[in-house]
Amino acid sequence: MFTVLLSLLSFSLCSVSAQEACPLQYSCNNTNFNESLVEKYCKSHDSVMSGRCCILNETVIGLDLRYCGVKTLNISQHVFEQVEILDLRENDYEKLTSDELIYLLKLNYLYLPEHIPCPGGHMAWNITEKDHNMTSCIDQLNPCFSLNISCGEPDNAKCHHLGPGTAKCICCPGHYGYKCLNEGEFPVAIFSSSVIFPAIVLSIALWFIQGRDPYKTREI
């Protein structure tokens, strides 16, 4: 009896540990699940599979989401930002946008259903091809360089890579405003007072106009 309870406790702890290490929000069908590209990648990098995640030194570097009923990709948790390989085949997926892959800067192997193109197109990946009933997107490119994005004066702003086919111009320290042309720090106090003070004055004015006691009964 004690052995059975110990086994159940051990299984429960392992399940909780696996869920914490691989916190996916999908219910995956493992009936047709077999060795995948993610698992092969995992083995070649001396990593271990925990559920649908490939884990290296407590870091998730791969995700196998085949047969998971994925319709909208939701892996925005911080734990998935180091993912290098992602397999989304065998899902009723209609379209994958670059916004769904924000902050996946290390993603270099993306496998999709054949009808879905690589997000960002050929300017976001070194290799984009369709074969073996799938779309392969290999070697993510930095759009700051592949698209030659200019953020104006280099001392004012820099282009930051945010994910496949996505980049953003961010002001350098000491610059702010339109095209980061203003020097110094953003005047938070002045901006706040210019918004709050008129709002207070307007509220007081409306209070006097509408009457200080809206529930006062008028005499007939």
Secondary structure as UniProt FT lines:
FT   HELIX           2..21
FT   TURN            31..32
FT   HELIX           37..44
FT   TURN            45..46
FT   STRAND          48..50
FT   TURN            51..52
FT   STRAND          53..56
FT   TURN            57..58
FT   STRAND          59..64
FT   TURN            66..67
FT   HELIX           78..80
FT   TURN            81..82
FT   STRAND          85..87
FT   HELIX           98..101
FT   TURN            102..103
FT   TURN            105..106
FT   STRAND          109..113
FT   TURN            114..115
FT   TURN            119..120
FT   HELIX           121..123
FT   STRAND          125..131
FT   TURN            132..133
FT   STRAND          134..140
FT   HELIX           143..146
FT   TURN            147..148
FT   TURN            154..156
FT   STRAND          157..163
FT   TURN            164..165
FT   STRAND          166..171
FT   TURN            173..174
FT   STRAND          175..176
FT   HELIX           178..180
FT   STRAND          182..183
FT   HELIX           188..210
FT   TURN            214..215
//
